[in-house]
Amino acid sequence: MRAVIYHRYGPPSVLRLEEVPVPVPGPDQLLVEVAATSLNLSDWECLRGSPVYARIGGLRRPKRRTLGSDIAGRVVAVGDAVTRFAVDDEVYGDNLQLMGGFAEYALAPQAALAHKPEGLTFAQASTLPQGGAIAIQGTAGITAGQRVLINGAGGGSGTFAIQLAERAGAHVTGIDNAGKLAFMRSLGADEVGDYRREGFTDFAPFDHILDLVATRSPLACRRALAPGGRYRCVGGAVRTLLPIVTVGAVLGRATGRRVGMLAVKQGPTYFEPLAQACVAGDVTIRIDRTFGLDQVPEALAYVGEGRALGKVVVAPD
């Protein structure tokens, strides 16, 4: 089978399309013929090995040689202990444990996968697992009339988060680069800002901040919150995250504003509700571009450099 392989951390140029053996599923695993894999910022981080937590399990060299976790496709083989799926089932899920989506076939544990809804294409389904789980958990508790800020709102998770916050009746502000301002408005954002020119405090105060690209200090985050407000970040440089989980927690308790990280839970329980909303037409899936396996380096650069409007998909065919 064809697979995109990398043997060392680095830029997209370290990736190679190679012929490798088709893997054999273990007792609790499925072999999936990949129809589509969507890209996440975690793929870009694992490619580069930065931030340092992207090297967990492989400090000097990558533990998994093929990236791509958000897969969708057909089951072609199952392990002896698999009970929830059968050959020819259409499935999708976040295969963050094993990766391998940038290939014609991928192994995945059955716990990571769900049956693909008939109302979604493989490409659409592949956009939901990781970004959807982040968006659902990151917007939980938002109520009508609240002021909500989503930083990094023009990417995969932000695309869903804007719509979920808007559906809850919140006043939504989206921040990203200048090329995404009109896109964020089209998703339902009431206000938009270019992060190169405007910061959180230019629109503050907020009742809820979901920061998908954490770069600010705990003090700056606290200043942007209204009394009783909540700030949660997902990912970022270690030098930014450490103060947020330490100093930010102390500041939050002292001022009545909660500052910390969002501990994202994985699995079908946390992304299937979004799939149902998409099938019902309550949330739309925005796919910017689709690339082939031989274009994975270009696809990763497109996402990593912040150019994608919504989700980007790789389709082996």
C-alpha positions as CSV (number, residue, x, y, z in Angstrom):
1,M,0.0,0.0,0.0
2,R,1.0,3.6,-0.4
3,A,1.7,5.6,2.8
4,V,3.2,9.0,3.6
5,I,6.2,8.3,5.9
6,Y,8.6,10.5,7.9
7,H,11.6,9.3,9.9
8,R,12.6,12.5,11.6
9,Y,11.0,15.7,12.8
10,G,11.1,18.6,10.5
11,P,9.3,20.6,7.8
12,P,7.0,19.0,5.2
13,S,10.0,18.2,3.0
14,V,10.9,15.3,5.3
15,L,7.8,13.4,4.2
16,R,8.0,10.7,1.6
17,L,5.3,8.7,-0.2
18,E,6.4,5.0,0.0
19,E,5.2,1.5,-0.6
20,V,4.8,-0.3,2.7
21,P,3.1,-3.6,3.8
22,V,-0.6,-3.6,4.6
23,P,-0.8,-3.8,8.4
24,V,-2.6,-6.7,10.2
25,P,-5.1,-5.9,12.9
26,G,-4.6,-7.0,16.5
27,P,-7.3,-8.6,18.6
28,D,-9.1,-5.3,19.4
29,Q,-8.3,-3.5,16.1
30,L,-9.8,-2.8,12.7
31,L,-8.1,-2.4,9.4
32,V,-9.8,0.5,7.6
33,E,-9.5,1.2,3.9
34,V,-9.1,5.0,4.2
35,A,-11.4,7.1,2.1
36,A,-10.6,10.4,3.7
37,T,-8.5,11.9,6.5
38,S,-8.8,15.5,7.7
39,L,-5.9,17.5,9.0
40,N,-5.6,18.9,12.4
41,L,-3.0,21.2,14.0
42,S,-1.8,18.2,15.9
43,D,-0.6,16.7,12.7
44,W,1.5,19.8,12.0
45,E,2.9,19.7,15.6
46,C,3.8,16.0,15.4
47,L,5.5,16.6,12.0
48,R,7.7,19.3,13.4
49,G,8.1,17.8,16.9
50,S,7.1,21.2,18.4
51,P,5.8,22.0,21.0
52,V,7.8,19.5,23.0
53,Y,4.7,17.5,24.1
54,A,4.3,16.5,20.4
55,R,7.3,14.3,20.9
56,I,5.7,12.1,23.6
57,G,6.8,8.5,23.0
58,G,9.5,9.6,20.5
59,L,11.8,12.3,21.9
60,R,14.4,12.0,19.2
61,R,12.5,10.4,16.4
62,P,8.7,10.1,15.7
63,K,7.0,7.1,17.3
64,R,4.4,6.9,14.5
65,R,5.9,7.1,11.0
66,T,2.6,8.0,9.3
67,L,0.5,11.0,10.5
68,G,-3.3,11.5,10.2
69,S,-5.7,10.7,13.0
70,D,-9.1,11.8,11.8
71,I,-10.0,9.0,9.4
72,A,-13.1,7.8,7.6
73,G,-13.4,4.7,5.5
74,R,-14.6,1.1,5.1
75,V,-13.6,-1.8,7.4
76,V,-11.7,-4.5,5.5
77,A,-10.6,-6.7,8.4
78,V,-11.3,-7.1,12.1
79,G,-9.4,-8.6,15.1
80,D,-10.8,-11.5,17.0
81,A,-12.0,-9.4,19.9
82,V,-13.9,-6.8,17.8
83,T,-17.6,-6.9,18.5
84,R,-19.0,-3.5,17.4
85,F,-18.0,-3.6,13.7
86,A,-17.9,-6.0,10.8
87,V,-16.2,-6.0,7.4
88,D,-17.7,-3.5,5.0
89,D,-19.0,-1.2,7.8
90,E,-18.4,2.5,7.1
91,V,-16.6,4.1,10.0
92,Y,-15.0,7.3,11.2
93,G,-13.1,8.5,14.3
94,D,-10.1,10.1,15.9
95,N,-7.3,7.6,15.6
96,L,-4.9,9.7,17.7
97,Q,-3.5,6.6,19.4
98,L,-2.1,4.9,16.3
99,M,-2.3,7.7,13.6
100,G,-1.7,6.3,10.1
101,G,-4.5,8.2,8.2
102,F,-2.2,9.4,5.4
103,A,-2.2,6.0,3.8
104,E,-4.4,3.7,1.8
105,Y,-5.1,1.5,4.9
106,A,-4.9,2.3,8.6
107,L,-5.2,0.3,11.9
108,A,-7.5,1.7,14.6
109,P,-8.8,0.4,17.9
110,Q,-12.5,-0.2,17.9
111,A,-13.0,2.2,20.8
112,A,-11.9,5.1,18.7
113,L,-14.4,4.6,15.9
114,A,-18.1,5.1,15.2
115,H,-20.4,4.1,12.4
116,K,-20.5,6.8,9.8
117,P,-23.9,8.5,9.4
118,E,-25.5,7.8,6.0
119,G,-26.1,11.6,5.6
120,L,-22.4,12.4,5.5
121,T,-19.8,11.7,2.9
122,F,-16.5,10.2,4.0
123,A,-14.8,13.5,3.6
124,Q,-17.4,15.3,5.7
125,A,-17.2,12.6,8.4
126,S,-13.4,12.8,8.6
127,T,-13.6,16.5,9.6
128,L,-15.6,15.9,12.8
129,P,-13.8,13.6,15.4
130,Q,-11.0,15.8,16.8
131,G,-12.2,19.3,15.8
132,G,-15.7,18.4,16.8
133,A,-14.8,17.1,20.2
134,I,-12.8,20.2,20.9
135,A,-15.6,22.5,19.8
136,I,-18.3,20.7,21.7
137,Q,-16.4,20.6,25.0
138,G,-14.9,24.1,24.5
139,T,-18.4,25.6,24.1
140,A,-20.1,23.6,26.8
141,G,-22.0,25.7,29.3
142,I,-22.4,28.7,27.0
143,T,-25.9,30.3,27.3
144,A,-27.9,32.9,25.5
145,G,-26.8,36.5,25.9
146,Q,-23.2,35.7,26.9
147,R,-20.2,37.3,25.2
148,V,-18.0,34.6,23.8
149,L,-14.5,34.9,22.2
150,I,-13.0,32.2,20.0
151,N,-9.3,32.7,19.2
152,G,-8.2,30.8,16.1
153,A,-11.8,30.7,15.0
154,G,-11.1,30.3,11.3
155,G,-9.6,26.8,11.5
156,G,-11.1,23.4,11.9
157,S,-12.3,23.5,15.6
158,G,-13.1,27.2,15.4
159,T,-15.4,26.6,12.4
160,F,-17.6,24.4,14.6
161,A,-17.2,26.4,17.8
162,I,-18.5,29.6,16.2
163,Q,-21.6,27.8,15.0
164,L,-22.2,26.0,18.3
165,A,-21.8,29.3,20.3
166,E,-24.1,31.1,17.9
167,R,-26.7,28.4,18.2
168,A,-26.6,28.8,22.0
169,G,-27.6,32.4,21.5
170,A,-24.2,34.0,22.5
171,H,-22.7,37.1,21.0
172,V,-19.7,35.6,19.3
173,T,-16.3,37.3,18.5
174,G,-13.9,35.4,16.3
175,I,-10.2,36.2,16.0
176,D,-7.8,34.9,13.4
177,N,-5.7,36.3,10.5
178,A,-6.9,39.0,8.2
179,G,-7.6,36.5,5.4
180,K,-10.3,34.8,7.5
181,L,-12.5,37.7,8.6
182,A,-15.2,37.3,6.0
183,F,-15.2,33.5,6.5
184,M,-15.8,33.9,10.2
185,R,-18.7,36.2,9.6
186,S,-20.2,33.7,7.2
187,L,-20.2,31.2,10.0
188,G,-22.2,33.4,12.3
189,A,-19.6,35.5,14.2
190,D,-21.0,38.9,15.3
191,E,-17.6,40.5,15.5
192,V,-14.2,39.5,14.0
193,G,-10.7,40.6,14.5
194,D,-7.2,40.2,13.0
195,Y,-4.9,38.9,15.7
196,R,-2.0,40.8,14.2
197,R,-3.8,44.1,14.9
198,E,-6.2,43.4,17.7
199,G,-6.1,41.5,21.0
200,F,-8.6,40.0,23.5
201,T,-8.9,43.3,25.4
202,D,-10.0,45.2,22.2
203,F,-13.3,43.4,22.4
204,A,-13.5,42.5,26.2
205,P,-15.0,41.7,28.6
206,F,-16.1,38.1,27.8
207,D,-18.0,35.6,29.7
208,H,-16.3,32.7,27.9
209,I,-13.0,32.5,25.9
210,L,-12.0,29.4,23.9
211,D,-8.4,29.9,22.9
212,L,-7.3,27.5,20.2
213,V,-3.9,29.1,19.7
214,A,-2.7,30.1,23.1
215,T,0.0,32.8,23.1
216,R,-1.0,35.2,25.9
217,S,-0.1,35.5,29.5
218,P,-2.5,34.5,32.3
219,L,-2.8,38.2,33.3
220,A,-3.8,39.1,29.8
221,C,-6.4,36.4,29.7
222,R,-7.8,37.4,33.1
223,R,-8.1,41.0,32.1
224,A,-10.3,40.0,29.1
225,L,-12.8,38.1,31.3
226,A,-15.9,39.5,32.9
227,P,-16.5,38.7,36.6
228,G,-17.3,35.0,36.8
229,G,-15.9,34.5,33.3
230,R,-14.1,31.4,32.0
231,Y,-10.9,31.1,29.8
232,R,-9.9,27.7,28.4
233,C,-7.0,27.1,26.0
234,V,-6.2,24.1,23.7
235,G,-2.6,23.7,22.8
236,G,0.2,26.2,22.5
237,A,3.9,26.5,23.4
238,V,4.9,25.0,26.7
239,R,6.2,28.4,27.9
240,T,2.7,29.7,27.4
241,L,0.8,26.7,28.8
242,L,2.7,26.3,32.1
243,P,1.9,29.8,33.4
244,I,-1.8,29.3,32.4
245,V,-2.2,26.1,34.4
246,T,-0.2,27.4,37.4
247,V,-0.4,31.2,37.8
248,G,-3.7,31.3,35.9
249,A,-5.4,28.9,38.3
250,V,-4.3,31.0,41.3
251,L,-5.4,34.3,39.6
252,G,-8.7,32.7,38.8
253,R,-9.5,31.7,42.4
254,A,-8.4,35.1,43.7
255,T,-10.5,37.1,41.2
256,G,-13.5,34.9,40.5
257,R,-12.4,34.3,36.9
258,R,-11.5,30.8,35.8
259,V,-8.3,30.5,33.8
260,G,-6.9,27.2,32.6
261,M,-6.6,24.5,29.9
262,L,-9.4,22.5,28.4
263,A,-8.7,18.8,29.0
264,V,-10.3,17.4,25.8
265,K,-11.8,14.0,26.1
266,Q,-11.6,11.7,23.1
267,G,-13.9,9.1,21.6
268,P,-17.3,8.8,19.8
269,T,-19.2,10.0,22.8
270,Y,-17.7,13.5,22.3
271,F,-18.0,13.9,18.5
272,E,-21.1,12.0,17.5
273,P,-23.5,14.7,18.8
274,L,-21.9,17.1,16.3
275,A,-22.3,14.6,13.5
276,Q,-26.0,14.4,14.3
277,A,-26.2,18.2,14.3
278,C,-24.6,18.3,10.9
279,V,-26.9,15.6,9.4
280,A,-29.8,17.7,10.8
281,G,-28.5,20.8,9.0
282,D,-28.0,22.7,12.3
283,V,-24.2,22.9,11.8
284,T,-22.4,23.1,8.4
285,I,-19.1,21.5,7.5
286,R,-16.7,23.7,5.6
287,I,-14.1,21.9,3.6
288,D,-11.6,24.3,2.1
289,R,-9.5,21.9,0.0
290,T,-9.0,18.3,-0.7
291,F,-5.5,16.9,-1.5
292,G,-4.2,13.5,-2.7
293,L,-1.7,11.3,-0.9
294,D,1.1,12.7,-3.0
295,Q,0.2,16.2,-1.9
296,V,0.3,15.6,1.9
297,P,3.4,17.9,2.4
298,E,1.5,20.8,0.7
299,A,-1.7,20.0,2.7
300,L,0.2,20.1,6.0
301,A,2.0,23.4,5.1
302,Y,-1.4,24.9,4.1
303,V,-2.8,24.1,7.6
304,G,0.3,24.7,9.6
305,E,0.8,28.2,8.1
306,G,-2.8,29.2,9.0
307,R,-4.2,29.5,5.5
308,A,-7.0,27.0,5.8
309,L,-10.6,28.2,5.9
310,G,-12.2,25.5,8.0
311,K,-11.1,21.9,7.3
312,V,-8.6,20.4,4.9
313,V,-9.0,16.8,3.7
314,V,-6.6,14.2,2.2
315,A,-8.2,11.5,0.0
316,P,-6.0,8.6,-1.1
317,D,-8.0,8.3,-4.4
